Amino acid sequence: MARLSVITVAYNSVEMIGECIRSVLAESARIDLEMIVVDNASQDGTPDLIRRSFPDAKLVAQPENRGFAAGNNAGIAAASGEIFILLNPDTIVQPGALDNMARFLADHSQVGIAGPRVRDGQGHALLTAYPEYQPGMVLWQFVGLDRILPYQVYGRYRAACERSTQPFTAAWLNGSCLAIRREVVDQIGGLDEDFFLFSEETDFCERAARAGWEIYLVPQAEIIHYESSGVSRYTAIKVRHHHRSALHYFRKRGREGAVRVLKAGFALELVMKIVIRLLEIMFARRNQAYLKIETYRAVLREVWRY
């Protein structure tokens, strides 16, 4: 079996990363792996925790937070494995998951990227395999319609993520856990560092597919993902880069019509959310809504100038 390099990018992740690393290291009895933690200038003691509690893990301490894509690229540069596992710090690897993804890649030479079935903390399977990225699908999720009508747009993929017992192909996979052949990175390069956060996996999978590689979700491998509990603590960063990264994805491909559609859709979405927060202030006296209004206003200005 090929050696695995498991790469986790941390930013103020001291509360969650320990359990993640322990779940990875528990797999070392069945598979040859190295654990690499890239710390994006955390201020909460994350690097000290790694040095103290996980001396066998390789720590790559970044002098500044340059984002998720840049952090993963730093981990890839430090890795010695033939397969890179990009793994969020708020995940728990289930027994056999890494082994199953590695074996699937070993048995299918045309597959360049594989991902596991992902469950939330309550055990529900999450939508992590997607069709081709399109502006309408982006807006469907951003305005919250996907929560109301979960099978309307992503029905086939959502059903496969929940119930499929066989590996299946997708246009792109969620980046909470990705197994990537070294040959893919050698051929197309690393993640695009112009994506600070979000959509970098979408871009990477599309580039890999264009180069002839196939992308599969492997349901025999499972992880638990505490659904972005890390980045959710930073609302302004999350909202800004959710919007900016989607715009960058299409502008990078010269799809200015898609950029215009997203800008108009994002403007309506953000104005709608501002109105909702104003109503909360007026009728529910929720003073914390002021902070979200300022965030939405700042992102609205940036989106319109993009």
C-alpha positions as CSV (number, residue, x, y, z in Angstrom):
1,M,0.0,0.0,0.0
2,A,1.1,3.5,-0.8
3,R,2.2,5.8,2.1
4,L,-0.3,8.4,3.2
5,S,0.4,11.9,4.2
6,V,-2.5,13.2,6.3
7,I,-2.5,17.0,6.2
8,T,-4.6,19.1,8.6
9,V,-4.6,22.9,8.5
10,A,-5.3,24.5,11.9
11,Y,-6.3,28.0,12.9
12,N,-7.1,28.4,16.6
13,S,-8.2,24.8,16.6
14,V,-7.0,23.8,20.1
15,E,-10.4,22.6,21.2
16,M,-11.0,20.1,18.4
17,I,-7.8,19.1,16.7
18,G,-6.6,16.7,19.4
19,E,-9.5,14.3,18.8
20,C,-8.9,14.5,15.0
21,I,-5.2,13.6,15.3
22,R,-5.9,10.8,17.7
23,S,-8.4,9.3,15.2
24,V,-5.7,9.5,12.4
25,L,-2.9,8.0,14.5
26,A,-5.2,5.1,15.5
27,E,-5.1,4.1,11.8
28,S,-1.3,3.9,11.7
29,A,-1.5,0.3,12.9
30,R,-3.2,-0.7,9.6
31,I,-1.6,1.7,7.1
32,D,1.7,3.5,6.6
33,L,1.1,7.2,7.3
34,E,2.5,10.4,8.5
35,M,0.6,13.2,10.2
36,I,1.3,16.8,9.2
37,V,-0.3,19.7,11.0
38,V,0.0,23.1,9.3
39,D,-0.7,25.9,11.8
40,N,-1.9,29.2,10.3
41,A,-0.5,31.4,13.0
42,S,-3.0,30.3,15.7
43,Q,-3.1,32.4,18.9
44,D,-4.8,29.8,21.1
45,G,-1.9,27.5,21.9
46,T,-2.6,25.0,19.0
47,P,1.1,24.7,18.1
48,D,2.1,24.1,21.7
49,L,-0.6,21.4,22.0
50,I,0.8,19.6,18.9
51,R,4.4,19.8,20.2
52,R,3.4,18.6,23.7
53,S,0.8,15.9,22.9
54,F,1.7,14.7,19.4
55,P,5.5,14.7,19.1
56,D,5.3,12.2,16.2
57,A,3.3,14.7,14.1
58,K,5.2,17.0,11.8
59,L,4.3,20.6,12.6
60,V,4.6,23.3,9.9
61,A,4.2,26.6,11.7
62,Q,3.1,29.4,9.3
63,P,4.2,33.0,10.3
64,E,0.8,34.3,9.1
65,N,-2.7,33.1,8.2
66,R,-2.6,32.9,4.4
67,G,-5.7,30.8,4.1
68,F,-6.8,27.2,3.8
69,A,-5.5,26.6,0.3
70,A,-2.1,28.0,1.1
71,G,-2.0,26.0,4.3
72,N,-2.7,22.7,2.5
73,N,0.0,23.6,-0.1
74,A,2.5,24.0,2.7
75,G,1.6,20.6,4.0
76,I,1.9,19.0,0.6
77,A,5.3,20.5,0.2
78,A,6.4,18.9,3.5
79,A,4.8,15.5,2.7
80,S,6.6,12.3,1.7
81,G,3.6,10.1,0.9
82,E,2.2,9.0,-2.5
83,I,-1.3,9.9,-1.4
84,F,-2.2,13.2,0.3
85,I,-5.2,13.2,2.7
86,L,-6.5,16.7,3.2
87,L,-8.5,16.6,6.4
88,N,-10.3,19.3,8.4
89,P,-9.3,19.7,12.0
90,D,-13.0,19.4,13.1
91,T,-13.3,15.8,11.8
92,I,-13.0,12.4,13.3
93,V,-11.8,9.6,11.1
94,Q,-13.7,6.4,11.5
95,P,-11.8,3.0,11.6
96,G,-10.7,1.8,8.2
97,A,-11.6,5.1,6.4
98,L,-8.1,6.0,5.3
99,D,-7.3,2.4,4.3
100,N,-10.5,2.1,2.2
101,M,-9.8,5.3,0.3
102,A,-6.2,4.3,-0.3
103,R,-7.2,0.9,-1.5
104,F,-9.8,2.4,-3.9
105,L,-7.1,4.6,-5.4
106,A,-4.8,1.6,-5.7
107,D,-7.4,-0.4,-7.5
108,H,-8.5,2.3,-9.9
109,S,-5.6,4.0,-11.6
110,Q,-7.9,6.5,-13.4
111,V,-9.2,7.9,-10.2
112,G,-7.2,10.9,-9.0
113,I,-9.3,12.1,-6.1
114,A,-11.5,10.2,-3.6
115,G,-13.5,11.2,-0.7
116,P,-15.4,9.5,2.2
117,R,-19.0,9.5,3.2
118,V,-19.3,12.3,5.7
119,R,-21.7,12.3,8.7
120,D,-22.5,15.2,11.1
121,G,-22.3,14.9,14.8
122,Q,-25.8,13.3,15.0
123,G,-24.8,10.6,12.4
124,H,-26.7,12.1,9.4
125,A,-25.0,11.7,6.0
126,L,-24.1,15.1,4.5
127,L,-24.2,16.2,0.9
128,T,-20.5,16.2,0.0
129,A,-20.6,15.1,-3.7
130,Y,-21.8,17.6,-6.3
131,P,-22.6,18.1,-10.0
132,E,-20.8,20.7,-12.1
133,Y,-20.6,24.0,-10.3
134,Q,-23.1,26.5,-11.7
135,P,-24.3,30.0,-10.6
136,G,-27.9,28.9,-10.1
137,M,-26.8,26.1,-7.8
138,V,-24.6,28.5,-5.8
139,L,-27.6,30.9,-5.3
140,W,-29.9,28.0,-4.4
141,Q,-27.7,27.2,-1.5
142,F,-26.8,30.8,-0.4
143,V,-30.5,31.9,-0.1
144,G,-31.3,28.8,2.0
145,L,-33.6,27.0,-0.5
146,D,-31.5,23.9,-0.3
147,R,-32.5,23.5,3.4
148,I,-36.2,23.9,2.5
149,L,-36.2,21.7,-0.6
150,P,-33.1,19.5,-0.1
151,Y,-33.8,17.1,-3.0
152,Q,-34.9,19.7,-5.6
153,V,-31.5,20.5,-7.1
154,Y,-29.1,18.0,-5.6
155,G,-31.5,15.1,-5.3
156,R,-29.5,12.4,-7.0
157,Y,-26.3,13.3,-5.3
158,R,-27.8,13.8,-1.9
159,A,-29.5,10.4,-2.2
160,A,-26.2,8.8,-3.2
161,C,-24.4,10.4,-0.3
162,E,-27.0,9.1,2.1
163,R,-27.7,5.6,0.8
164,S,-25.3,4.4,-1.9
165,T,-23.3,1.3,-1.0
166,Q,-21.1,1.6,-4.1
167,P,-18.5,4.2,-5.0
168,F,-19.9,6.9,-7.4
169,T,-18.5,9.7,-9.4
170,A,-19.0,13.4,-9.0
171,A,-17.8,16.6,-10.5
172,W,-16.4,17.7,-7.2
173,L,-16.2,16.7,-3.5
174,N,-16.4,18.7,-0.3
175,G,-12.9,19.5,1.0
176,S,-13.4,18.3,4.6
177,C,-11.6,15.1,3.6
178,L,-10.0,14.4,0.2
179,A,-7.6,11.7,-0.8
180,I,-5.4,12.9,-3.7
181,R,-2.7,11.1,-5.7
182,R,0.6,12.8,-5.7
183,E,0.6,12.4,-9.5
184,V,-2.4,14.8,-9.7
185,V,-0.6,17.5,-7.8
186,D,2.5,16.9,-9.9
187,Q,0.4,17.3,-13.1
188,I,-1.9,20.3,-12.3
189,G,-0.2,21.9,-9.3
190,G,-1.6,22.5,-5.8
191,L,-4.7,24.3,-4.6
192,D,-5.2,27.8,-5.9
193,E,-4.1,30.2,-3.1
194,D,-6.2,33.0,-4.5
195,F,-9.0,31.1,-2.7
196,F,-8.5,32.1,0.9
197,L,-11.3,29.9,2.1
198,F,-14.1,27.9,0.3
199,S,-14.4,26.8,-3.4
200,E,-10.7,25.8,-3.5
201,E,-11.7,22.1,-3.6
202,T,-14.3,22.9,-6.4
203,D,-11.6,24.5,-8.4
204,F,-9.0,21.7,-7.8
205,C,-11.5,18.9,-8.7
206,E,-12.5,20.7,-11.9
207,R,-8.8,21.2,-12.9
208,A,-8.1,17.5,-12.1
209,A,-11.1,16.4,-14.2
210,R,-10.0,18.6,-17.1
211,A,-6.6,16.8,-16.9
212,G,-8.3,13.4,-17.3
213,W,-8.7,12.3,-13.7
214,E,-11.9,10.8,-12.2
215,I,-13.3,11.8,-8.9
216,Y,-15.2,9.4,-6.7
217,L,-17.0,9.3,-3.3
218,V,-16.2,6.0,-1.5
219,P,-19.0,5.2,1.0
220,Q,-17.0,2.4,2.6
221,A,-14.9,5.2,4.1
222,E,-16.5,7.4,6.7
223,I,-15.6,10.4,8.7
224,I,-17.5,12.6,11.2
225,H,-17.5,16.3,10.4
226,Y,-18.6,18.8,13.0
227,E,-19.8,21.0,10.1
228,S,-17.3,23.8,10.0
229,S,-17.5,24.4,13.7
230,G,-14.1,26.0,13.5
231,V,-14.7,28.7,10.9
232,S,-18.2,29.3,12.1
233,R,-16.7,31.1,15.0
234,Y,-15.6,33.8,12.6
235,T,-18.8,35.0,11.0
236,A,-17.4,37.9,9.0
237,I,-14.6,35.8,7.5
238,K,-17.0,33.0,6.6
239,V,-19.6,35.2,4.9
240,R,-17.0,37.3,3.1
241,H,-15.1,34.3,1.6
242,H,-18.2,32.3,0.8
243,H,-19.2,35.1,-1.6
244,R,-15.8,36.1,-2.8
245,S,-14.6,32.6,-3.6
246,A,-17.6,31.8,-5.7
247,L,-17.1,35.0,-7.7
248,H,-13.4,34.2,-8.1
249,Y,-14.2,30.6,-9.4
250,F,-16.1,31.9,-12.3
251,R,-14.0,35.0,-13.1
252,K,-10.9,32.7,-13.2
253,R,-12.6,30.8,-16.0
254,G,-13.6,33.9,-17.9
255,R,-17.3,33.4,-17.3
256,E,-18.2,37.0,-16.8
257,G,-21.9,36.3,-17.4
258,A,-21.9,34.0,-14.4
259,V,-20.1,36.6,-12.3
260,R,-22.8,39.2,-13.2
261,V,-25.6,36.7,-12.3
262,L,-23.9,35.9,-8.9
263,K,-23.3,39.6,-8.1
264,A,-27.0,40.4,-8.7
265,G,-28.1,37.3,-6.8
266,F,-25.7,38.0,-3.9
267,A,-26.9,41.6,-3.7
268,L,-30.6,40.4,-3.4
269,E,-29.6,37.7,-0.9
270,L,-27.6,40.1,1.4
271,V,-30.2,42.9,1.2
272,M,-32.9,40.3,2.2
273,K,-30.7,39.2,5.2
274,I,-30.2,42.8,6.3
275,V,-34.0,43.3,6.3
276,I,-34.5,40.1,8.3
277,R,-32.0,41.3,10.9
278,L,-33.6,44.7,11.1
279,L,-36.9,43.1,11.8
280,E,-35.3,41.0,14.5
281,I,-34.0,44.2,16.1
282,M,-37.4,45.9,15.9
283,F,-39.6,43.1,17.1
284,A,-37.3,40.6,19.0
285,R,-34.9,43.1,20.5
286,R,-31.9,41.0,19.4
287,N,-29.1,43.5,19.6
288,Q,-26.5,41.0,18.4
289,A,-28.2,41.3,15.0
290,Y,-26.4,44.7,14.6
291,L,-23.1,42.8,14.1
292,K,-24.5,40.6,11.3
293,I,-26.0,43.6,9.6
294,E,-22.5,45.3,9.5
295,T,-21.0,42.1,8.1
296,Y,-23.7,41.8,5.4
297,R,-23.3,45.5,4.5
298,A,-19.5,45.2,4.2
299,V,-19.8,42.0,2.0
300,L,-22.5,43.6,-0.1
301,R,-20.2,46.6,-0.9
302,E,-17.3,44.2,-1.7
303,V,-19.5,42.0,-3.9
304,W,-20.8,44.9,-5.9
305,R,-17.2,46.2,-6.5
306,Y,-15.8,42.8,-7.5
